[in-house]
């Protein structure tokens, strides 16, 4: 029974390590400290303009 538990733990560790390595490669290896802009709604300049009131005369 203890052998089975040890094998499951080793397999879980290997899968966790492989997933972590593959995610780092997809991220470009940035280390997670820098965030990348993925879409326009992540851009601070884009978000800043959303809270402004729209002019009624635009129509």
mmCIF file of the N, C-alpha and C atoms, coordinates in Angstrom:
data_MODEL
# 
_entry.id   MODEL 
# 
loop_
_atom_site.group_PDB 
_atom_site.id 
_atom_site.type_symbol 
_atom_site.label_atom_id 
_atom_site.label_alt_id 
_atom_site.label_comp_id 
_atom_site.label_asym_id 
_atom_site.label_entity_id 
_atom_site.label_seq_id 
_atom_site.pdbx_PDB_ins_code 
_atom_site.Cartn_x 
_atom_site.Cartn_y 
_atom_site.Cartn_z 
_atom_site.occupancy 
_atom_site.B_iso_or_equiv 
_atom_site.pdbx_formal_charge 
_atom_site.auth_seq_id 
_atom_site.auth_comp_id 
_atom_site.auth_asym_id 
_atom_site.auth_atom_id 
_atom_site.pdbx_PDB_model_num 
ATOM 1   N N  . UNK A 1 1  ? 0.830   -1.196 0.000   1.00 0.00 ? 1  UNK A N  1 
ATOM 2   C CA . UNK A 1 1  ? 0.000   0.000  0.000   1.00 0.00 ? 1  UNK A CA 1 
ATOM 3   C C  . UNK A 1 1  ? 0.871   1.254  0.000   1.00 0.00 ? 1  UNK A C  1 
ATOM 4   N N  . UNK A 1 2  ? 1.965   1.204  0.745   1.00 0.00 ? 2  UNK A N  1 
ATOM 5   C CA . UNK A 1 2  ? 2.857   2.358  0.811   1.00 0.00 ? 2  UNK A CA 1 
ATOM 6   C C  . UNK A 1 2  ? 3.562   2.586  -0.526  1.00 0.00 ? 2  UNK A C  1 
ATOM 7   N N  . UNK A 1 3  ? 3.834   1.507  -1.257  1.00 0.00 ? 3  UNK A N  1 
ATOM 8   C CA . UNK A 1 3  ? 4.457   1.635  -2.573  1.00 0.00 ? 3  UNK A CA 1 
ATOM 9   C C  . UNK A 1 3  ? 3.531   2.366  -3.540  1.00 0.00 ? 3  UNK A C  1 
ATOM 10  N N  . UNK A 1 4  ? 2.264   2.043  -3.479  1.00 0.00 ? 4  UNK A N  1 
ATOM 11  C CA . UNK A 1 4  ? 1.289   2.686  -4.366  1.00 0.00 ? 4  UNK A CA 1 
ATOM 12  C C  . UNK A 1 4  ? 1.215   4.178  -4.066  1.00 0.00 ? 4  UNK A C  1 
ATOM 13  N N  . UNK A 1 5  ? 1.192   4.536  -2.805  1.00 0.00 ? 5  UNK A N  1 
ATOM 14  C CA . UNK A 1 5  ? 1.150   5.942  -2.415  1.00 0.00 ? 5  UNK A CA 1 
ATOM 15  C C  . UNK A 1 5  ? 2.406   6.670  -2.875  1.00 0.00 ? 5  UNK A C  1 
ATOM 16  N N  . UNK A 1 6  ? 3.545   6.031  -2.762  1.00 0.00 ? 6  UNK A N  1 
ATOM 17  C CA . UNK A 1 6  ? 4.802   6.629  -3.202  1.00 0.00 ? 6  UNK A CA 1 
ATOM 18  C C  . UNK A 1 6  ? 4.809   6.822  -4.718  1.00 0.00 ? 6  UNK A C  1 
ATOM 19  N N  . UNK A 1 7  ? 4.312   5.854  -5.449  1.00 0.00 ? 7  UNK A N  1 
ATOM 20  C CA . UNK A 1 7  ? 4.255   5.966  -6.911  1.00 0.00 ? 7  UNK A CA 1 
ATOM 21  C C  . UNK A 1 7  ? 3.312   7.089  -7.333  1.00 0.00 ? 7  UNK A C  1 
ATOM 22  N N  . UNK A 1 8  ? 2.172   7.193  -6.678  1.00 0.00 ? 8  UNK A N  1 
ATOM 23  C CA . UNK A 1 8  ? 1.222   8.272  -6.992  1.00 0.00 ? 8  UNK A CA 1 
ATOM 24  C C  . UNK A 1 8  ? 1.845   9.630  -6.693  1.00 0.00 ? 8  UNK A C  1 
ATOM 25  N N  . UNK A 1 9  ? 2.565   9.745  -5.597  1.00 0.00 ? 9  UNK A N  1 
ATOM 26  C CA . UNK A 1 9  ? 3.212   11.007 -5.239  1.00 0.00 ? 9  UNK A CA 1 
ATOM 27  C C  . UNK A 1 9  ? 4.285   11.381 -6.260  1.00 0.00 ? 9  UNK A C  1 
ATOM 28  N N  . UNK A 1 10 ? 5.055   10.411 -6.708  1.00 0.00 ? 10 UNK A N  1 
ATOM 29  C CA . UNK A 1 10 ? 6.102   10.681 -7.697  1.00 0.00 ? 10 UNK A CA 1 
ATOM 30  C C  . UNK A 1 10 ? 5.487   11.099 -9.029  1.00 0.00 ? 10 UNK A C  1 
ATOM 31  N N  . UNK A 1 11 ? 4.438   10.414 -9.448  1.00 0.00 ? 11 UNK A N  1 
ATOM 32  C CA . UNK A 1 11 ? 3.769   10.775 -10.704 1.00 0.00 ? 11 UNK A CA 1 
ATOM 33  C C  . UNK A 1 11 ? 3.164   12.173 -10.608 1.00 0.00 ? 11 UNK A C  1 
ATOM 34  N N  . UNK A 1 12 ? 2.566   12.505 -9.476  1.00 0.00 ? 12 UNK A N  1 
ATOM 35  C CA . UNK A 1 12 ? 1.986   13.839 -9.292  1.00 0.00 ? 12 UNK A CA 1 
ATOM 36  C C  . UNK A 1 12 ? 3.067   14.912 -9.353  1.00 0.00 ? 12 UNK A C  1 
ATOM 37  N N  . UNK A 1 13 ? 4.212   14.647 -8.756  1.00 0.00 ? 13 UNK A N  1 
ATOM 38  C CA . UNK A 1 13 ? 5.312   15.614 -8.779  1.00 0.00 ? 13 UNK A CA 1 
ATOM 39  C C  . UNK A 1 13 ? 5.843   15.801 -10.197 1.00 0.00 ? 13 UNK A C  1 
ATOM 40  N N  . UNK A 1 14 ? 5.970   14.725 -10.941 1.00 0.00 ? 14 UNK A N  1 
ATOM 41  C CA . UNK A 1 14 ? 6.463   14.814 -12.318 1.00 0.00 ? 14 UNK A CA 1 
ATOM 42  C C  . UNK A 1 14 ? 5.485   15.599 -13.187 1.00 0.00 ? 14 UNK A C  1 
ATOM 43  N N  . UNK A 1 15 ? 4.201   15.330 -13.044 1.00 0.00 ? 15 UNK A N  1 
ATOM 44  C CA . UNK A 1 15 ? 3.193   16.059 -13.825 1.00 0.00 ? 15 UNK A CA 1 
ATOM 45  C C  . UNK A 1 15 ? 3.199   17.535 -13.453 1.00 0.00 ? 15 UNK A C  1 
ATOM 46  N N  . UNK A 1 16 ? 3.291   17.843 -12.168 1.00 0.00 ? 16 UNK A N  1 
ATOM 47  C CA . UNK A 1 16 ? 3.326   19.239 -11.717 1.00 0.00 ? 16 UNK A CA 1 
ATOM 48  C C  . UNK A 1 16 ? 4.543   19.957 -12.290 1.00 0.00 ? 16 UNK A C  1 
ATOM 49  N N  . UNK A 1 17 ? 5.694   19.289 -12.294 1.00 0.00 ? 17 UNK A N  1 
ATOM 50  C CA . UNK A 1 17 ? 6.911   19.894 -12.819 1.00 0.00 ? 17 UNK A CA 1 
ATOM 51  C C  . UNK A 1 17 ? 6.797   20.136 -14.324 1.00 0.00 ? 17 UNK A C  1 
ATOM 52  N N  . UNK A 1 18 ? 6.264   19.170 -15.052 1.00 0.00 ? 18 UNK A N  1 
ATOM 53  C CA . UNK A 1 18 ? 6.118   19.339 -16.494 1.00 0.00 ? 18 UNK A CA 1 
ATOM 54  C C  . UNK A 1 18 ? 5.152   20.464 -16.847 1.00 0.00 ? 18 UNK A C  1 
ATOM 55  N N  . UNK A 1 19 ? 4.065   20.572 -16.108 1.00 0.00 ? 19 UNK A N  1 
ATOM 56  C CA . UNK A 1 19 ? 3.102   21.653 -16.357 1.00 0.00 ? 19 UNK A CA 1 
ATOM 57  C C  . UNK A 1 19 ? 3.736   23.002 -16.054 1.00 0.00 ? 19 UNK A C  1 
ATOM 58  N N  . UNK A 1 20 ? 4.478   23.077 -14.987 1.00 0.00 ? 20 UNK A N  1 
ATOM 59  C CA . UNK A 1 20 ? 5.125   24.340 -14.618 1.00 0.00 ? 20 UNK A CA 1 
ATOM 60  C C  . UNK A 1 20 ? 6.147   24.762 -15.670 1.00 0.00 ? 20 UNK A C  1 
ATOM 61  N N  . UNK A 1 21 ? 6.935   23.812 -16.164 1.00 0.00 ? 21 UNK A N  1 
ATOM 62  C CA . UNK A 1 21 ? 7.928   24.126 -17.187 1.00 0.00 ? 21 UNK A CA 1 
ATOM 63  C C  . UNK A 1 21 ? 7.247   24.554 -18.487 1.00 0.00 ? 21 UNK A C  1 
ATOM 64  N N  . UNK A 1 22 ? 6.198   23.858 -18.874 1.00 0.00 ? 22 UNK A N  1 
ATOM 65  C CA . UNK A 1 22 ? 5.518   24.208 -20.122 1.00 0.00 ? 22 UNK A CA 1 
ATOM 66  C C  . UNK A 1 22 ? 4.842   25.574 -20.025 1.00 0.00 ? 22 UNK A C  1 
ATOM 67  N N  . UNK A 1 23 ? 4.297   25.918 -18.874 1.00 0.00 ? 23 UNK A N  1 
ATOM 68  C CA . UNK A 1 23 ? 3.686   27.240 -18.713 1.00 0.00 ? 23 UNK A CA 1 
ATOM 69  C C  . UNK A 1 23 ? 4.731   28.338 -18.740 1.00 0.00 ? 23 UNK A C  1 
ATOM 70  N N  . UNK A 1 24 ? 5.908   28.079 -18.199 1.00 0.00 ? 24 UNK A N  1 
ATOM 71  C CA . UNK A 1 24 ? 6.979   29.073 -18.259 1.00 0.00 ? 24 UNK A CA 1 
ATOM 72  C C  . UNK A 1 24 ? 7.410   29.303 -19.697 1.00 0.00 ? 24 UNK A C  1 
ATOM 73  N N  . UNK A 1 25 ? 7.473   28.244 -20.486 1.00 0.00 ? 25 UNK A N  1 
ATOM 74  C CA . UNK A 1 25 ? 7.870   28.392 -21.885 1.00 0.00 ? 25 UNK A CA 1 
ATOM 75  C C  . UNK A 1 25 ? 6.820   29.158 -22.669 1.00 0.00 ? 25 UNK A C  1 
ATOM 76  N N  . UNK A 1 26 ? 5.555   28.921 -22.399 1.00 0.00 ? 26 UNK A N  1 
ATOM 77  C CA . UNK A 1 26 ? 4.497   29.649 -23.089 1.00 0.00 ? 26 UNK A CA 1 
ATOM 78  C C  . UNK A 1 26 ? 4.490   31.120 -22.707 1.00 0.00 ? 26 UNK A C  1 
ATOM 79  N N  . UNK A 1 27 ? 4.836   31.408 -21.463 1.00 0.00 ? 27 UNK A N  1 
ATOM 80  C CA . UNK A 1 27 ? 4.856   32.781 -20.971 1.00 0.00 ? 27 UNK A CA 1 
ATOM 81  C C  . UNK A 1 27 ? 6.065   33.540 -21.493 1.00 0.00 ? 27 UNK A C  1 
ATOM 82  N N  . UNK A 1 28 ? 7.028   32.853 -22.033 1.00 0.00 ? 28 UNK A N  1 
ATOM 83  C CA . UNK A 1 28 ? 8.227   33.508 -22.517 1.00 0.00 ? 28 UNK A CA 1 
ATOM 84  C C  . UNK A 1 28 ? 9.313   33.549 -21.470 1.00 0.00 ? 28 UNK A C  1 
ATOM 85  N N  . UNK A 1 29 ? 9.123   32.898 -20.361 1.00 0.00 ? 29 UNK A N  1 
ATOM 86  C CA . UNK A 1 29 ? 10.146  32.858 -19.327 1.00 0.00 ? 29 UNK A CA 1 
ATOM 87  C C  . UNK A 1 29 ? 10.342  34.166 -18.597 1.00 0.00 ? 29 UNK A C  1 
ATOM 88  N N  . UNK A 1 30 ? 9.303   34.981 -18.506 1.00 0.00 ? 30 UNK A N  1 
ATOM 89  C CA . UNK A 1 30 ? 9.445   36.291 -17.875 1.00 0.00 ? 30 UNK A CA 1 
ATOM 90  C C  . UNK A 1 30 ? 9.560   36.202 -16.360 1.00 0.00 ? 30 UNK A C  1 
ATOM 91  N N  . UNK A 1 31 ? 9.284   35.073 -15.770 1.00 0.00 ? 31 UNK A N  1 
ATOM 92  C CA . UNK A 1 31 ? 9.412   34.928 -14.333 1.00 0.00 ? 31 UNK A CA 1 
ATOM 93  C C  . UNK A 1 31 ? 8.187   35.361 -13.560 1.00 0.00 ? 31 UNK A C  1 
ATOM 94  N N  . UNK A 1 32 ? 7.191   35.907 -14.226 1.00 0.00 ? 32 UNK A N  1 
ATOM 95  C CA . UNK A 1 32 ? 5.968   36.294 -13.557 1.00 0.00 ? 32 UNK A CA 1 
ATOM 96  C C  . UNK A 1 32 ? 6.016   37.670 -12.916 1.00 0.00 ? 32 UNK A C  1 
ATOM 97  N N  . UNK A 1 33 ? 7.176   38.344 -12.946 1.00 0.00 ? 33 UNK A N  1 
ATOM 98  C CA . UNK A 1 33 ? 7.261   39.641 -12.298 1.00 0.00 ? 33 UNK A CA 1 
ATOM 99  C C  . UNK A 1 33 ? 6.728   40.752 -13.197 1.00 0.00 ? 33 UNK A C  1 
ATOM 100 N N  . UNK A 1 34 ? 6.807   40.572 -14.504 1.00 0.00 ? 34 UNK A N  1 
ATOM 101 C CA . UNK A 1 34 ? 6.314   41.576 -15.426 1.00 0.00 ? 34 UNK A CA 1 
ATOM 102 C C  . UNK A 1 34 ? 5.046   41.071 -16.083 1.00 0.00 ? 34 UNK A C  1 
ATOM 103 N N  . UNK A 1 35 ? 4.042   41.931 -16.135 1.00 0.00 ? 35 UNK A N  1 
ATOM 104 C CA . UNK A 1 35 ? 2.805   41.527 -16.796 1.00 0.00 ? 35 UNK A CA 1 
ATOM 105 C C  . UNK A 1 35 ? 2.830   42.030 -18.231 1.00 0.00 ? 35 UNK A C  1 
ATOM 106 N N  . UNK A 1 36 ? 2.323   41.217 -19.134 1.00 0.00 ? 36 UNK A N  1 
ATOM 107 C CA . UNK A 1 36 ? 2.277   41.599 -20.538 1.00 0.00 ? 36 UNK A CA 1 
ATOM 108 C C  . UNK A 1 36 ? 0.889   42.114 -20.871 1.00 0.00 ? 36 UNK A C  1 
ATOM 109 N N  . UNK A 1 37 ? 0.823   43.022 -21.843 1.00 0.00 ? 37 UNK A N  1 
ATOM 110 C CA . UNK A 1 37 ? -0.463  43.485 -22.330 1.00 0.00 ? 37 UNK A CA 1 
ATOM 111 C C  . UNK A 1 37 ? -1.002  42.434 -23.283 1.00 0.00 ? 37 UNK A C  1 
ATOM 112 N N  . UNK A 1 38 ? -2.150  41.893 -22.977 1.00 0.00 ? 38 UNK A N  1 
ATOM 113 C CA . UNK A 1 38 ? -2.722  40.831 -23.787 1.00 0.00 ? 38 UNK A CA 1 
ATOM 114 C C  . UNK A 1 38 ? -3.817  41.377 -24.696 1.00 0.00 ? 38 UNK A C  1 
ATOM 115 N N  . UNK A 1 39 ? -4.586  42.301 -24.205 1.00 0.00 ? 39 UNK A N  1 
ATOM 116 C CA . UNK A 1 39 ? -5.701  42.840 -24.968 1.00 0.00 ? 39 UNK A CA 1 
ATOM 117 C C  . UNK A 1 39 ? -5.807  44.338 -24.694 1.00 0.00 ? 39 UNK A C  1 
ATOM 118 N N  . UNK A 1 40 ? -6.549  45.080 -25.520 1.00 0.00 ? 40 UNK A N  1 
ATOM 119 C CA . UNK A 1 40 ? -6.663  46.525 -25.305 1.00 0.00 ? 40 UNK A CA 1 
ATOM 120 C C  . UNK A 1 40 ? -7.247  46.890 -23.945 1.00 0.00 ? 40 UNK A C  1 
ATOM 121 N N  . UNK A 1 41 ? -8.099  46.033 -23.387 1.00 0.00 ? 41 UNK A N  1 
ATOM 122 C CA . UNK A 1 41 ? -8.696  46.384 -22.105 1.00 0.00 ? 41 UNK A CA 1 
ATOM 123 C C  . UNK A 1 41 ? -7.722  46.203 -20.947 1.00 0.00 ? 41 UNK A C  1 
ATOM 124 N N  . UNK A 1 42 ? -6.507  45.709 -21.204 1.00 0.00 ? 42 UNK A N  1 
ATOM 125 C CA . UNK A 1 42 ? -5.473  45.653 -20.179 1.00 0.00 ? 42 UNK A CA 1 
ATOM 126 C C  . UNK A 1 42 ? -4.600  46.903 -20.187 1.00 0.00 ? 42 UNK A C  1 
ATOM 127 N N  . UNK A 1 43 ? -4.747  47.731 -21.198 1.00 0.00 ? 43 UNK A N  1 
ATOM 128 C CA . UNK A 1 43 ? -3.929  48.923 -21.352 1.00 0.00 ? 43 UNK A CA 1 
ATOM 129 C C  . UNK A 1 43 ? -4.436  50.020 -20.420 1.00 0.00 ? 43 UNK A C  1 
ATOM 130 N N  . UNK A 1 44 ? -3.571  50.583 -19.573 1.00 0.00 ? 44 UNK A N  1 
ATOM 131 C CA . UNK A 1 44 ? -4.022  51.624 -18.631 1.00 0.00 ? 44 UNK A CA 1 
ATOM 132 C C  . UNK A 1 44 ? -4.595  52.852 -19.333 1.00 0.00 ? 44 UNK A C  1 
ATOM 133 N N  . UNK A 1 45 ? -4.050  53.224 -20.502 1.00 0.00 ? 45 UNK A N  1 
ATOM 134 C CA . UNK A 1 45 ? -4.585  54.381 -21.221 1.00 0.00 ? 45 UNK A CA 1 
ATOM 135 C C  . UNK A 1 45 ? -6.002  54.121 -21.710 1.00 0.00 ? 45 UNK A C  1 
ATOM 136 N N  . UNK A 1 46 ? -6.272  52.901 -22.127 1.00 0.00 ? 46 UNK A N  1 
ATOM 137 C CA . UNK A 1 46 ? -7.620  52.535 -22.565 1.00 0.00 ? 46 UNK A CA 1 
ATOM 138 C C  . UNK A 1 46 ? -8.593  52.567 -21.393 1.00 0.00 ? 46 UNK A C  1 
ATOM 139 N N  . UNK A 1 47 ? -8.179  52.032 -20.261 1.00 0.00 ? 47 UNK A N  1 
ATOM 140 C CA . UNK A 1 47 ? -9.059  51.972 -19.097 1.00 0.00 ? 47 UNK A CA 1 
ATOM 141 C C  . UNK A 1 47 ? -9.324  53.354 -18.516 1.00 0.00 ? 47 UNK A C  1 
ATOM 142 N N  . UNK A 1 48 ? -8.361  54.263 -18.631 1.00 0.00 ? 48 UNK A N  1 
ATOM 143 C CA . UNK A 1 48 ? -8.519  55.602 -18.082 1.00 0.00 ? 48 UNK A CA 1 
ATOM 144 C C  . UNK A 1 48 ? -9.665  56.335 -18.767 1.00 0.00 ? 48 UNK A C  1 
ATOM 145 N N  . UNK A 1 49 ? -9.843  56.105 -20.065 1.00 0.00 ? 49 UNK A N  1 
ATOM 146 C CA . UNK A 1 49 ? -10.874 56.802 -20.816 1.00 0.00 ? 49 UNK A CA 1 
ATOM 147 C C  . UNK A 1 49 ? -12.278 56.266 -20.582 1.00 0.00 ? 49 UNK A C  1 
ATOM 148 N N  . UNK A 1 50 ? -12.435 55.135 -19.966 1.00 0.00 ? 50 UNK A N  1 
ATOM 149 C CA . UNK A 1 50 ? -13.762 54.551 -19.784 1.00 0.00 ? 50 UNK A CA 1 
ATOM 150 C C  . UNK A 1 50 ? -14.587 55.255 -18.718 1.00 0.00 ? 50 UNK A C  1 
ATOM 151 N N  . UNK A 1 51 ? -13.940 55.862 -17.740 1.00 0.00 ? 51 UNK A N  1 
ATOM 152 C CA . UNK A 1 51 ? -14.665 56.485 -16.643 1.00 0.00 ? 51 UNK A CA 1 
ATOM 153 C C  . UNK A 1 51 ? -15.105 57.908 -16.959 1.00 0.00 ? 51 UNK A C  1 
ATOM 154 N N  . UNK A 1 52 ? -14.683 58.454 -18.068 1.00 0.00 ? 52 UNK A N  1 
ATOM 155 C CA . UNK A 1 52 ? -15.053 59.824 -18.416 1.00 0.00 ? 52 UNK A CA 1 
ATOM 156 C C  . UNK A 1 52 ? -16.492 59.861 -18.922 1.00 0.00 ? 52 UNK A C  1 
ATOM 157 N N  . UNK A 1 53 ? -17.152 60.967 -18.633 1.00 0.00 ? 53 UNK A N  1 
ATOM 158 C CA . UNK A 1 53 ? -18.522 61.133 -19.123 1.00 0.00 ? 53 UNK A CA 1 
ATOM 159 C C  . UNK A 1 53 ? -18.501 61.401 -20.626 1.00 0.00 ? 53 UNK A C  1 
ATOM 160 N N  . UNK A 1 54 ? -19.472 60.859 -21.323 1.00 0.00 ? 54 UNK A N  1 
ATOM 161 C CA . UNK A 1 54 ? -19.569 61.082 -22.760 1.00 0.00 ? 54 UNK A CA 1 
ATOM 162 C C  . UNK A 1 54 ? -20.396 62.336 -23.005 1.00 0.00 ? 54 UNK A C  1 
ATOM 163 N N  . UNK A 1 55 ? -20.013 63.072 -24.053 1.00 0.00 ? 55 UNK A N  1 
ATOM 164 C CA . UNK A 1 55 ? -20.749 64.280 -24.402 1.00 0.00 ? 55 UNK A CA 1 
ATOM 165 C C  . UNK A 1 55 ? -22.109 63.909 -24.978 1.00 0.00 ? 55 UNK A C  1 
ATOM 166 N N  . UNK A 1 56 ? -23.124 64.671 -24.590 1.00 0.00 ? 56 UNK A N  1 
ATOM 167 C CA . UNK A 1 56 ? -24.475 64.438 -25.083 1.00 0.00 ? 56 UNK A CA 1 
ATOM 168 C C  . UNK A 1 56 ? -24.602 64.962 -26.508 1.00 0.00 ? 56 UNK A C  1 
ATOM 169 N N  . UNK A 1 57 ? -23.756 65.923 -26.896 1.00 0.00 ? 57 UNK A N  1 
ATOM 170 C CA . UNK A 1 57 ? -23.847 66.577 -28.201 1.00 0.00 ? 57 UNK A CA 1 
ATOM 171 C C  . UNK A 1 57 ? -23.243 65.743 -29.333 1.00 0.00 ? 57 UNK A C  1 
ATOM 172 N N  . UNK A 1 58 ? -22.769 64.560 -29.060 1.00 0.00 ? 58 UNK A N  1 
ATOM 173 C CA . UNK A 1 58 ? -22.090 63.775 -30.090 1.00 0.00 ? 58 UNK A CA 1 
ATOM 174 C C  . UNK A 1 58 ? -23.030 63.279 -31.187 1.00 0.00 ? 58 UNK A C  1 
ATOM 175 N N  . UNK A 1 59 ? -24.306 63.266 -30.997 1.00 0.00 ? 59 UNK A N  1 
ATOM 176 C CA . UNK A 1 59 ? -25.242 62.681 -31.938 1.00 0.00 ? 59 UNK A CA 1 
ATOM 177 C C  . UNK A 1 59 ? -25.579 63.564 -33.043 1.00 0.00 ? 59 UNK A C  1 
# 
